[in-house]
Amino acid sequence: MINKFEPLEKIIRKYMRKCKIPGLAISMFQGDRIIYSKGFGARDLEKFLPMTPQTLIGIGSITKSFTASAIMKLVEQGKISLEDSGSKYLNFAPFSTHPDIKIKHMLSHSTGVPAADTGLFSMFYTFGDYRKIYPATTREDFEAHLGEPEDFIIFKPGEKFYYNNDIFTCLGFIIEQISGLSYTEYIHNELLNPLKMKRAVFSKEKFEKDNDKMTGYLPHKEEDVMVPKKNDVPFYEYLNAGGGLYVSMEEMMNYAQFLLQHGNYHGHQLLTPHSIEELWSPMINSPYGYGENPKYCLGWVKDDYFPQTFMHHGGGLGTSCAFFGLIPDLKIGVIVGQNSCTGNSSVIVRAALSILLNIDHMTQVKELEMERIIEEISGNYKSSHDLYNLKIHLKGTILYADIEIDDGAMSFPLMVKDLDNLEFTICSTLPEIKQGIKFLKNSESNKIEFVTYDRYLYRKK
């Protein structure tokens, strides 16, 4: 039997080898069933335990969509309105000083309040990073740290997209105030339990008791090489509403089914179709997308990346990251999680969706196309008579050209000008360098043979 996802599995394994990802899990939902679910690598390298689709992985900011759903639950109950001022529930700055900040702004990162990363300090300390020490341990500390930089609020609500984890923590405060329950109790009662997501956890105690959980690995630099280093995984009360959920990829398919069935899960209407529509209604332009015009909604990004509407969100906790994507019109959902945060999850999800949509994933997912081209053009080149050298190589994620000409040696970052014709521009400070770099293929082998720069032609070695 032909494995439709064999190309995807090759991509996954290639990324895991290249980026030193210990373990990765992926699950896909289409129609009314899971169509693909698989683990790769190890959830624990030292014990050599396999990653599985049932392994608990920290999904980071994908948790924001659960928080948004919880708010919509309260809206349906008439206990809150998206048009309410945040100051109605939160008597500290910036809400008390900016009553024009509404709940809908808080859910869409459109408050105009730039990030102060109050809730992230605990994560930094978990990773042994003590470069920044701020009093942000108690609720009082949290409120003060968030509210004090009043002079940094220079945009009105709705004018500027500022991704802000702390504002989602404040939405958690609102949920607690209205419901009389802790944030985590409310999410379990109203969402996780009805969705049969029985193993999903926010607490370290429950996480440690589970028999199939990730071990966290923090990317760590050793002799100019990034390697995964075992590390404690972060848990902190003020991370919960913005990114504290640990869940298996397979149980996330229950969540996908609920969303794709307009709020219904196995006959139980947990949210109305109108509420799902509200969650997915654009509020503000967002840079967090892949199409021409991505918009942030309420805990979601709405994207025109595919022919059909693409709803998605990513999340990272340092020792783990994940990416969740939906094509609502086709009732398709895909999630990828990994136990080291290397930024590849979104590429894999988009490649998976491309395959499901019968789109060429190598051209649709520009990162894959760019990586293929970089592999082709990277290397050493020499001009005639071996006079001068030219080297194309990556430094981190930046493509560089080290060039020798009669004026001497220089090194420049490259930017794509025309990928189809393999033309690149050189980045520099003023004055602008107008000479570009163009790669030329051998007409018979179709492999890169030459690169031209200024008045020189270099042959690949």
C-alpha positions as CSV (number, residue, x, y, z in Angstrom):
1,M,0.0,0.0,0.0
2,I,1.4,3.4,-1.0
3,N,2.1,5.7,2.0
4,K,0.7,9.1,1.0
5,F,2.7,10.7,3.8
6,E,6.1,9.2,3.0
7,P,7.3,12.6,1.6
8,L,6.2,14.2,4.8
9,E,8.0,11.6,7.0
10,K,11.2,12.2,5.0
11,I,10.8,16.0,5.7
12,I,10.3,15.2,9.4
13,R,13.3,13.0,9.7
14,K,15.5,15.4,7.8
15,Y,14.5,18.2,10.1
16,M,15.1,16.1,13.2
17,R,18.6,15.1,12.1
18,K,19.5,18.6,10.9
19,C,18.0,20.6,13.9
20,K,18.7,17.9,16.5
21,I,15.1,17.5,17.5
22,P,14.9,14.6,20.1
23,G,11.2,13.8,19.5
24,L,8.2,14.9,17.4
25,A,4.6,13.8,17.2
26,I,2.0,14.6,14.6
27,S,-1.8,13.9,14.4
28,M,-4.2,14.7,11.5
29,F,-8.0,14.8,11.5
30,Q,-10.2,14.8,8.5
31,G,-14.0,14.6,8.3
32,D,-14.9,12.7,11.5
33,R,-11.7,10.6,12.2
34,I,-8.0,10.6,12.8
35,I,-6.4,9.7,9.5
36,Y,-2.7,9.8,10.5
37,S,-1.0,9.8,13.9
38,K,2.6,9.0,14.6
39,G,5.6,9.7,16.8
40,F,9.2,10.1,15.7
41,G,12.4,9.9,17.8
42,A,12.5,10.0,21.6
43,R,10.4,11.6,24.3
44,D,13.4,10.9,26.6
45,L,16.9,10.5,25.1
46,E,18.6,9.2,28.2
47,K,16.0,6.4,28.8
48,F,15.5,6.0,25.0
49,L,11.8,6.1,25.3
50,P,9.9,6.7,22.0
51,M,7.8,9.8,21.3
52,T,4.2,8.8,20.7
53,P,1.0,10.6,19.6
54,Q,-0.1,10.1,23.2
55,T,2.9,11.8,24.7
56,L,2.1,14.9,26.7
57,I,3.8,17.9,25.1
58,G,3.7,21.6,26.1
59,I,1.8,23.4,23.3
60,G,2.6,26.9,24.6
61,S,0.5,29.7,23.0
62,I,-2.0,27.4,21.3
63,T,-3.5,27.5,24.9
64,K,-4.7,31.0,24.0
65,S,-7.4,29.5,21.8
66,F,-8.7,27.6,24.9
67,T,-8.7,30.8,26.9
68,A,-10.6,32.5,24.1
69,S,-13.1,29.6,24.0
70,A,-13.6,29.9,27.7
71,I,-14.4,33.7,27.4
72,M,-16.9,32.9,24.6
73,K,-18.5,30.4,27.0
74,L,-19.0,33.2,29.5
75,V,-20.3,35.4,26.7
76,E,-22.9,32.8,25.8
77,Q,-24.0,32.7,29.5
78,G,-24.5,36.5,29.5
79,K,-21.8,37.0,32.2
80,I,-19.4,39.1,30.0
81,S,-19.4,40.9,26.7
82,L,-16.6,41.3,24.2
83,E,-17.5,45.0,24.2
84,D,-16.9,45.3,28.0
85,S,-14.0,47.4,29.2
86,G,-11.2,45.4,30.8
87,S,-11.5,48.0,33.6
88,K,-14.8,46.5,34.6
89,Y,-13.0,43.5,35.9
90,L,-9.4,44.6,36.4
91,N,-8.7,47.5,38.7
92,F,-5.1,48.0,37.9
93,A,-3.1,49.7,35.0
94,P,-3.2,49.6,32.1
95,F,-6.9,48.7,32.3
96,S,-7.9,51.2,35.0
97,T,-6.0,54.0,33.1
98,H,-7.1,53.0,29.6
99,P,-10.8,52.0,29.9
100,D,-11.1,52.0,26.1
101,I,-9.3,48.6,26.2
102,K,-12.1,46.1,25.6
103,I,-12.2,42.3,26.1
104,K,-12.1,41.9,22.3
105,H,-8.9,43.9,22.2
106,M,-7.4,41.7,24.9
107,L,-8.3,38.5,22.9
108,S,-6.7,39.8,19.7
109,H,-3.5,41.5,20.9
110,S,-4.9,44.8,19.7
111,T,-4.8,46.6,23.1
112,G,-1.9,48.8,22.0
113,V,0.0,47.6,25.1
114,P,3.5,46.4,24.2
115,A,4.8,43.2,25.8
116,A,6.5,43.4,29.2
117,D,6.9,39.6,29.5
118,T,6.0,39.5,33.2
119,G,4.9,35.8,33.1
120,L,7.9,34.7,31.1
121,F,10.5,35.4,33.9
122,S,9.7,32.1,35.6
123,M,10.4,30.3,32.4
124,F,13.8,32.0,32.1
125,Y,14.7,31.0,35.6
126,T,13.6,27.4,34.9
127,F,16.2,27.4,32.1
128,G,18.9,28.9,34.4
129,D,18.8,32.3,32.7
130,Y,19.2,34.9,35.4
131,R,20.3,37.9,33.2
132,K,17.0,39.7,34.0
133,I,15.8,39.8,37.6
134,Y,12.4,41.4,38.2
135,P,9.9,41.2,41.1
136,A,7.2,39.2,39.4
137,T,6.4,36.4,41.7
138,T,3.0,37.4,43.3
139,R,-0.2,38.7,41.8
140,E,0.8,42.2,43.2
141,D,4.2,41.9,41.5
142,F,2.6,40.9,38.3
143,E,0.1,43.8,38.2
144,A,2.8,46.3,39.0
145,H,5.2,45.1,36.4
146,L,2.5,45.1,33.7
147,G,1.0,48.4,34.7
148,E,4.0,50.7,35.4
149,P,5.4,51.4,31.9
150,E,2.5,53.8,31.1
151,D,4.6,56.0,28.9
152,F,5.1,53.0,26.5
153,I,1.4,52.9,25.6
154,I,1.3,55.2,22.6
155,F,-1.3,53.5,20.5
156,K,-5.0,53.4,21.0
157,P,-6.8,50.0,21.1
158,G,-7.2,48.6,17.6
159,E,-4.4,50.6,16.1
160,K,-1.4,48.4,16.7
161,F,-0.8,44.6,17.0
162,Y,1.4,43.9,20.0
163,Y,1.5,40.2,20.9
164,N,1.1,40.1,24.6
165,N,1.2,37.0,26.8
166,D,0.5,39.0,30.0
167,I,-2.8,40.3,28.6
168,F,-4.0,36.7,28.2
169,T,-3.0,36.1,31.8
170,C,-5.3,38.9,32.7
171,L,-8.1,37.2,30.7
172,G,-7.4,34.3,33.0
173,F,-7.9,36.6,36.0
174,I,-11.3,37.7,34.5
175,I,-12.4,34.0,34.0
176,E,-11.6,33.4,37.7
177,Q,-13.4,36.5,38.9
178,I,-16.6,35.7,37.0
179,S,-16.7,31.9,37.4
180,G,-15.5,31.7,41.0
181,L,-13.1,28.9,39.9
182,S,-9.4,28.9,39.2
183,Y,-8.5,29.3,35.6
184,T,-7.4,25.7,35.3
185,E,-10.5,24.4,37.0
186,Y,-12.7,26.3,34.6
187,I,-10.8,25.1,31.5
188,H,-11.0,21.5,32.7
189,N,-14.7,21.7,33.6
190,E,-16.0,23.5,30.6
191,L,-13.6,22.3,27.8
192,L,-11.1,19.6,28.6
193,N,-13.4,17.2,30.4
194,P,-16.3,17.5,27.9
195,L,-13.8,17.0,25.1
196,K,-12.5,13.8,26.8
197,M,-9.0,15.3,27.0
198,K,-8.5,13.5,30.2
199,R,-4.7,13.6,30.4
200,A,-4.3,17.3,29.5
201,V,-2.6,19.1,32.4
202,F,-1.5,22.5,33.6
203,S,0.2,21.4,36.9
204,K,3.7,20.0,37.3
205,E,2.4,17.4,39.9
206,K,-0.1,15.9,37.4
207,F,2.4,16.1,34.6
208,E,5.0,14.2,36.6
209,K,2.6,11.4,37.4
210,D,1.8,10.6,33.7
211,N,3.6,7.6,32.2
212,D,3.9,9.1,28.7
213,K,5.2,12.6,29.0
214,M,7.9,14.5,27.2
215,T,11.3,15.2,28.7
216,G,12.2,18.8,27.8
217,Y,15.4,19.7,25.9
218,L,16.6,23.2,25.6
219,P,18.6,24.1,22.4
220,H,22.1,24.8,23.8
221,K,25.2,26.1,22.0
222,E,28.3,24.0,22.4
223,E,31.4,25.0,20.3
224,D,29.2,26.8,17.7
225,V,26.9,23.8,17.4
226,M,23.3,23.8,18.8
227,V,22.6,20.7,20.7
228,P,19.6,19.6,22.9
229,K,20.3,19.8,26.6
230,K,18.0,18.2,29.1
231,N,16.1,20.7,31.2
232,D,13.2,21.1,33.5
233,V,10.0,22.1,31.7
234,P,8.3,25.3,32.8
235,F,5.2,25.5,35.0
236,Y,4.0,28.8,36.5
237,E,0.5,30.1,37.4
238,Y,0.9,33.2,35.3
239,L,1.8,31.3,32.2
240,N,-1.3,29.1,32.2
241,A,-3.9,31.2,30.3
242,G,-1.3,32.3,27.7
243,G,0.5,29.1,27.2
244,G,0.6,26.5,30.0
245,L,-1.2,23.5,28.6
246,Y,0.5,20.1,28.2
247,V,-1.5,17.7,26.1
248,S,-1.1,14.8,23.7
249,M,-1.3,15.4,19.9
250,E,-4.0,12.7,19.6
251,E,-6.2,14.3,22.3
252,M,-5.8,17.6,20.5
253,M,-7.8,16.0,17.6
254,N,-10.8,16.0,20.0
255,Y,-10.4,19.7,20.2
256,A,-10.1,19.9,16.4
257,Q,-13.3,18.0,16.0
258,F,-15.1,20.3,18.3
259,L,-14.0,23.4,16.4
260,L,-14.6,21.9,12.9
261,Q,-18.1,20.7,14.0
262,H,-19.1,24.3,14.9
263,G,-18.7,23.8,18.6
264,N,-20.3,20.3,18.8
265,Y,-18.5,17.3,20.2
266,H,-20.2,13.9,19.9
267,G,-23.7,15.5,20.3
268,H,-22.7,18.0,23.0
269,Q,-22.9,21.6,21.9
270,L,-20.1,23.2,24.0
271,L,-20.1,26.5,22.0
272,T,-22.6,27.8,19.5
273,P,-21.7,28.0,15.8
274,H,-21.9,31.8,16.3
275,S,-19.3,31.7,19.0
276,I,-16.9,29.7,16.8
277,E,-17.6,32.3,14.0
278,E,-16.7,35.1,16.5
279,L,-13.5,33.4,17.5
280,W,-12.5,33.2,13.8
281,S,-13.5,36.8,12.9
282,P,-10.5,39.0,12.0
283,M,-9.7,41.9,14.3
284,I,-6.3,43.3,13.3
285,N,-3.5,42.7,10.7
286,S,-0.9,40.3,12.1
287,P,2.6,39.5,11.1
288,Y,2.2,36.0,12.3
289,G,1.0,34.4,9.1
290,Y,2.2,32.9,5.8
291,G,-0.2,34.3,3.2
292,E,-0.5,37.8,1.8
293,N,-2.9,39.2,4.4
294,P,-3.0,37.3,7.7
295,K,-5.3,38.6,10.4
296,Y,-5.4,37.9,14.2
297,C,-8.8,37.0,15.4
298,L,-9.6,35.9,19.0
299,G,-6.8,33.6,20.0
300,W,-6.4,32.5,16.3
301,V,-4.7,33.6,13.1
302,K,-6.8,33.7,10.0
303,D,-4.6,33.2,6.9
304,D,-5.0,33.2,3.1
305,Y,-2.0,30.9,2.6
306,F,-4.1,28.1,1.1
307,P,-7.0,28.4,-1.4
308,Q,-9.2,27.6,1.5
309,T,-9.2,29.6,4.8
310,F,-6.4,28.5,7.0
311,M,-6.8,29.0,10.8
312,H,-3.8,28.4,12.9
313,H,-1.7,29.2,16.0
314,G,1.7,28.2,17.2
315,G,3.3,28.0,20.6
316,G,6.7,27.5,22.2
317,L,7.9,27.0,25.8
318,G,11.6,26.7,25.1
319,T,11.7,23.0,25.9
320,S,8.8,22.3,23.6
321,C,6.9,23.8,20.8
322,A,3.8,23.0,18.7
323,F,1.8,24.2,15.7
324,F,-2.0,23.7,15.2
325,G,-3.6,24.2,11.8
326,L,-7.2,23.9,10.5
327,I,-8.9,24.1,7.2
328,P,-12.5,24.5,8.4
329,D,-14.1,24.3,4.9
330,L,-12.7,20.8,4.5
331,K,-12.9,19.8,8.2
332,I,-9.1,19.1,8.3
333,G,-6.9,19.6,11.3
334,V,-3.2,18.9,11.9
335,I,-1.0,19.4,15.0
336,V,2.7,18.9,15.4
337,G,4.5,19.0,18.8
338,Q,8.2,18.5,19.7
339,N,10.2,18.4,22.8
340,S,12.8,21.0,21.8
341,C,11.8,24.3,20.3
342,T,13.5,24.7,16.9
343,G,10.7,26.4,14.9
344,N,10.0,23.6,12.5
345,S,6.5,22.6,13.6
346,S,4.7,25.2,11.3
347,V,6.7,24.0,8.3
348,I,5.7,20.4,8.9
349,V,2.0,21.3,9.5
350,R,1.9,23.3,6.2
351,A,3.6,20.5,4.3
352,A,1.1,18.0,5.7
353,L,-1.9,20.2,4.7
354,S,-0.4,20.8,1.3
355,I,-0.2,17.0,0.8
356,L,-3.8,16.6,2.0
357,L,-4.9,19.4,-0.4
358,N,-3.0,17.8,-3.3
359,I,-0.7,20.9,-3.6
360,D,3.0,20.5,-4.3
361,H,4.4,21.0,-0.8
362,M,7.9,21.8,-2.1
363,T,6.7,24.9,-3.8
364,Q,3.8,25.8,-1.5
365,V,6.0,25.8,1.6
366,K,8.6,28.4,0.8
367,E,10.9,27.3,3.6
368,L,11.2,23.9,1.9
369,E,11.9,25.4,-1.5
370,M,14.4,27.8,0.0
371,E,16.2,25.1,1.9
372,R,16.5,23.0,-1.3
373,I,17.9,26.0,-3.2
374,I,20.4,26.8,-0.4
375,E,21.6,23.3,-0.5
376,E,22.1,23.6,-4.3
377,I,24.0,26.9,-4.2
378,S,26.0,26.5,-1.0
379,G,29.7,25.8,-1.5
380,N,32.9,27.1,-2.8
381,Y,33.4,28.8,-6.2
382,K,36.6,30.0,-8.0
383,S,37.1,32.5,-10.8
384,S,39.2,31.7,-13.9
385,H,42.8,30.8,-13.2
386,D,41.8,30.3,-9.6
387,L,42.4,34.0,-9.0
388,Y,39.5,34.7,-6.6
389,N,37.3,32.7,-4.3
390,L,33.6,33.0,-3.6
391,K,31.8,31.1,-0.8
392,I,28.1,30.7,-0.2
393,H,27.1,29.6,3.3
394,L,24.6,30.0,6.2
395,K,25.3,31.7,9.4
396,G,22.5,30.7,11.6
397,T,19.5,31.5,9.4
398,I,21.2,34.1,7.3
399,L,22.7,33.3,3.8
400,Y,26.1,34.9,3.3
401,A,28.4,35.4,0.3
402,D,32.1,35.7,1.1
403,I,33.6,37.3,-2.0
404,E,37.1,38.0,-3.3
405,I,37.6,40.5,-6.1
406,D,40.5,42.7,-7.2
407,D,39.5,45.2,-4.4
408,G,40.0,42.6,-1.7
409,A,37.7,40.3,0.4
410,M,34.3,41.1,1.7
411,S,31.3,39.3,3.3
412,F,27.6,40.2,2.7
413,P,24.2,38.8,3.7
414,L,22.1,37.9,0.7
415,M,18.4,38.6,0.1
416,V,16.2,36.9,-2.5
417,K,15.4,39.0,-5.6
418,D,14.0,36.4,-7.9
419,L,14.0,32.8,-6.6
420,D,12.9,31.3,-9.9
421,N,15.9,32.8,-11.7
422,L,18.3,32.3,-8.7
423,E,19.0,36.1,-8.4
424,F,20.0,37.6,-5.0
425,T,20.7,41.1,-3.9
426,I,23.5,42.1,-1.5
427,C,22.6,43.7,1.8
428,S,24.8,46.5,3.1
429,T,24.7,50.0,4.6
430,L,24.7,53.0,2.4
431,P,25.9,53.4,-0.3
432,E,23.7,50.7,-1.8
433,I,25.5,47.9,-3.7
434,K,23.7,47.5,-6.9
435,Q,25.6,44.5,-8.2
436,G,23.7,41.4,-7.5
437,I,24.5,37.7,-7.5
438,K,23.1,35.2,-10.0
439,F,23.5,31.5,-10.1
440,L,23.7,29.6,-13.4
441,K,22.8,26.0,-14.0
442,N,24.4,23.6,-16.4
443,S,21.9,23.0,-19.2
444,E,22.5,19.3,-19.3
445,S,22.8,18.3,-15.7
446,N,20.5,21.1,-14.3
447,K,23.0,21.5,-11.5
448,I,24.5,24.8,-10.3
449,E,27.7,25.4,-12.3
450,F,28.5,29.1,-12.0
451,V,27.8,32.2,-10.0
452,T,28.3,35.7,-11.4
453,Y,29.1,38.8,-9.4
454,D,30.1,42.2,-10.7
455,R,32.6,41.5,-13.6
456,Y,33.6,38.1,-12.4
457,L,32.3,34.6,-13.1
458,Y,33.1,31.8,-10.5
459,R,32.8,28.1,-11.1
460,K,31.5,25.8,-8.4
461,K,34.1,23.3,-7.0
